């Protein structure tokens, strides 16, 4: 029995580590006597399909029937919506592939298992929507209070102005190249070029 193990963490929370999920997934497979075909790992939000490259690879491998079970630590690690879940699992069922979650124990081969899966997926989607609403409300409150939303500009970081000023002198004397200057400043080459082209003067 070949197993596709899938783990995902959101880039929103920098403290998350997919290895935390993978440890449980590997132990579960070992206890069942299953062979892991491949570990698919993403670092992206559930709805960010563009950056969930491992998930897309898993779907491609499923279409080629390279494994019999897709195993996740928790239901919300896999699907972005209830509709997405239904479509994907229905396709897998036709391919003879079963979906399982360690946290939520259910069996998609039975009517009760499918009912439980629907309930859990609906709750997960509802919880995600509530989180989005709280984030929006928090951002709106911050705006009204005059607080900055998002990351500060690179030019506003402590010590950047003095470092950039010193680097300008080195660049004018030909002591460093632009690429080397960008590396030392800790910024991208394109960012440095944009600052120089705009005649940024700290």
Order of alpha helices (4+ residues) and beta strands (2+ residues): beta-alpha-beta-alpha-beta-alpha-beta-alpha-alpha-alpha-alpha
